Amino acid sequence: MLFRNIRSSRPGKLPSLWILGLLLCVGIASIASAQTRSTRSGQAYPTKPIRLIVPFPPGGSNDIVARVVGAQLTERLGKTVVVDNRGGAGGRIGYETAATSQPDGHTLLIISAAYTFTPALHKLNFDPVKSFVPVAMLGRGPNSLGVFPGLGVNSVKELVALAKAKPGQLHYASAGIGTFQHLGSELFRIMAGIDIVNVPFKGGGPATIAVIAGQAQITIGTLIQSLPHVRTGRLKLLGVGGAQRLAILPDVPTISEAGVPGYEAYNWWGILAPAGTPAAITKRLHGEITGIVASQEVQKWFASEGAEAVSRTPEEFRKFIAAEMVKWGGVVKEAGIRAE
């Protein structure tokens, strides 16, 4: 009937509804084409709030760094960056959530050194290399050795002596099997030649609180998450895991000089995007985040927490992640760590 009506119209003229429909189709196609071009160029991005997935519960170093950077990124992009804590399974729940998210730049993932342990410990439902594209590195900081103040030790040597006198009786709290706290603690155990037992928690924050409460005696984790408790006296700091003493803690020795020669462990943080995210968007994100990391405000914040801001190109960051996988994979093998 429609085609019959069209043919019966006067020559040279189309029905008005047909014309309106044709114009509407052309308009929609033009808008879609413009949106596609804008997305590819990164001009229209972001169009909605950005979700920054933290693969651990609140209170850990990943969460703390994510909130600092997320607040700055909100200002720069003009859209809210929402921190989404997806803890559990040693970070794998958060990793998998990010890996299967829409690759449009509105979902990002913050990772740390723990991300590079995962392939050596677990069979994954995603490819740790191919499922993501590197966006930017944020910073790094040495781990730290803290103890429950009531333990009665005042140095690394005293802790090692006590652990040797009581094999298997001292416990260290970790953020879970295969986390930075876990592997950093195992490296300490091996190098110190002692027998201390892992008590895994669901994140670095809960693990630190457990030591403060005396549920475990030792925490070897990121200084960013332990330093606030050290300053209030709820946690006693015995040493830091960097190559040198920290300017903000000049009286605290390195673990290496304090009794375990050669010990060194750094945590680090960076941001990934799901594979397939348009290059223009990742390029813009890299530029904005690099600007944040280079700002005096963020550099001072990292320094005040015993860490340092670090920038790398996406390609440099990719190679760095690959090298870390090799390094920590070796620690997993030497320590005989197996996922539960």
N, C-alpha and C positions, 0 to 999 in steps of 0.2 A: 504493500500500500504506500509506504514511504517513497519508494522509487517511482511508483506510478504518479504520485503527486509532484515529484520533482520534474518528471518528464512533461507533465502537463502545464508546468509554469511557463510564463511568457519567455520567449527566447532572450538570452542575454541576462536574465535575472534569476537569482537563487532565492528560495524562500528565506525570510528573515531569520527564522529559528536555525536553519541550516548554516547561515552565515555566522550567527552568534556561536553556534557549536564549534564551527571551524576555527573561529578566532580564539575560543576558549582553549581548544586543543593546542593551538600554536602557542598561546600564552603559557600554558602549563609546561610545554616542551622547552620553551625559552627559559622559564624559571628554573626547571630541573637542570638544564644545561649550564646556567649561570651558577647554580649551587655546586654543581660538579666541578666547574672551573675554580670556584672560590675555595672548595675543599682541597683541591690539588695544589693550589697556590698558598693555602694556609690563611688566606685573608679572612674567611668567615669564622675561623676557629678561635675560641671555643663558642659553641652555641648553647651550651647548658653547663651545669656544675660538673666539675671533674672529680672522679673518684680515685683517691690514692690509696691503694690496698696495702695494708701493713700485715704481713703474714704471721704476726705474733700479737698477744694481748697487750693492752695498754700498760705503760710503765717501763717497758724495755727500751733499749737504745734506738731500735728501728722506729718505734712509736714516737719517741722524743724528737728525733731528727726529722721525721715526717711532718710533725706539727709545726716545727720551726720553719722548714722550707715551704710547707703548704701554705702557711700564712703569708709568706712573701710572694708566692706564686699567685695567690688570690689577688693581691694588689696589682701585680703586673699584667695579669690576663683579664681582669675585670669580671671574672666568674669565680664563684666559691669553689675552693678545693676542699672536698670532704674526706677526712681520714676515715677509712673503713678497716677496722681491725678484724681480720679473719684468722685467728689463731688456731692452733691444733696440728697434730701430726708432724711436728718439727718444721712447721712452715708450709708443708705441702698443700694444705687446704687453700691458703692464700695464693700460692703459686699457680695452682690449677684453676682457681677462680679467675685470675688475671689472664692466664693463657687462653681461656675459652671466651673471653669478653670481646665485644665488638671492637675491631681495630680502627677506631675513629679518633683516637687521642683523648677520649673522655674517660678512659680507664688506664691508670698507670700503676706500676708496682715498685715499691721500694724494697731493695734487697741489701743484704750485708754479706759478710764472709760466709755465713751459714749456708747461703744459697749454693756455694761451690762445694760443700760437703755432701749435699743431697744425692748426686748421682752415684757416689761411692757406697751409699748406704741403702738406697731404696730403688725398687723398680717403679719408674714414674709413668704417669698417664700423659705426660707431655715431654717434649724435647727441651732440655734446659738451654740449648744453644739456638735451635731453629724456631722455637715457639715465641721468642721475644727478639726485639731489636734494642740495642743499648741507646739510651738517651743522654745520660750525663752521670758522672761521678760527683759525689758531694763532699766526702771527707774521709778521714781515717783517724783512729785513736788506739793507743795501746790498751791491752786489758789490764786488770789490776787484781791484786790478791788481797782480799779482805777477810776478816774473821769476826766471829761473835765476840764482843768485848769481854764476856764472861769466861772465855776459853782459857785466859791466863797466859797467853804468849804475846811477846812484844816484837818479834822479828821473824824473818823467814827461817833462819837457822833454828830458832826455838820451835817453830811449827814443824819443821822437818824432823827434829829430834823427838818431839812428842808423837808424831805419826809413826816413827820407827819403834817407839816404846809401846805403842798401842796399835799394832797392825789391824786394819779392818774395822777399827772402832770410831774413826773420825769420818764424817760425812761432808761432802761438798754438794751444794745445791746447783742445779743447772736448769736451763730453760727447756730441757728435753733432750732426748737422744738425737745426736747429730747436730746440735746447735754449737755456736761459737763458745759458749760457756762450757759445754761438754768437752769439745775437742781441746780447748785451751787448758782445761783442767787435767785432761788425760795426758797432754804433753808435759805438764808440770809433774804429774805422778810418775811418768816414765823417767824423766830427766832427774828427778829428785830421788828415785829409787824407793818410793814409799807405797804403802797400801792404804788408799783412801777410797771411800765408796760413793758412787754417784746417786743422788736423790733427784730424779727429774721432776720438774714442775712445768706448768703450761705457760711458759714465758719467762723472760728475764726479770720482769718486775716482781712476780710472785716468788721467784727463786731468791731474790735479794731480800724480800720481806721475811722469808722463811729463816734466813740467817740472822736477821735482826731480832727475830722472835726466839732464836735459839733452837729451832727445829733441825737445823743443820749447823755445822761449825765453820764452814769455809765457803767462800764465793770467789771464783776467778772469772770475772766478767768484765764488760765494758765499763771504763771509768765514768762515762757519761751517766750511767744509771746508778752507780754506787757513790759518786762524789757527794751528792746532796746529803746522803745518810752519814758519810764520813764527817762532813762539816757540822752535823748536829750531834756527833758523838755516838750515834746508834750503831756504827760499824767501824771497826778498827782496820786501818789500811797498813799493810806490811810492805808492799812493793808494787811497782808498775812493770808492765811487760814490754816496754819500749827499749830501744837501744841506748837511750840516754834518759837522764832525769828530766822531769818536766819543770818548766819555769814557774808554774803556779804551785808546785809542790817540791821545792828544792831540797827539803829535808827527807823526802821519801826516796829510798834507793830503788834502783831497778832490781827486779827479781834475780837477774843474772849476777849482779855485784853483791847481792844480799845472801847468796847461798846456793843458787842453782845456776852455775856458769853456762852461758850460751842460750839461756831461755829467752825467747822473744816471740811475741804474738800480737798482731794488730787486727782490730776489727775495722771494717770500712762500710760505707753506705753509697748506694747509687740508685738510679731510677731506670726502669725498663718500660717498654710499651709492647703490647701484643704484636706479633708478627703480622705484617700487612698494613700497619698504620702508615698513612701517606707520608712520604719523605719530607714534604713541605711542613707537615705538622711536627714531626720529630725534630726537624731543623729549627723550627721556631722554639719548641720546648727547650732544646739544647741551649739556644741563645739566651733565653730567659733565665734558665736555671744557672747557667754559667755566670750570668750577671749577678744572680743572687749570691752564689758562692764567692764571687769576687768582691762583694760589698763589704765595707768595713764592719758593719753591724754583725753580719753572719760570721766573718772571720774572727771577730772578737768573741762572739758567743762560743764558737768551737774551741778557741784557745782557753776560755774560762772554764771549759769542761774537760780540759786535758786532752784535746784533740786538735786536728788541723784541717782547714778547708783544702780540698784537692780538686782540681779540674783536669779532665782528660777529654780528648776528642772521642766521639762515639767509637771510632775504630780502635783507638788506644784502649778504651774501656773494654771493648770486646776481647782484645788480646790479653788484657789484665785478668779478666774473668777466666779465660782459658788457662792461664798460668796458675791461677789460684786453685782451679780444679785439680790440676796435677799435684800441686804442693800438698793440699789438705787431703787429697785422696790417698797420698802416701802415709799421712798420719793415721788415717782410718785403718789402713792395712796393718801398720806397725802396732797400733794399740789393740788390734783385734776387735774393733767395735762392730757390733752387728745390730741391725735395726730390730726392734721388738714388734 
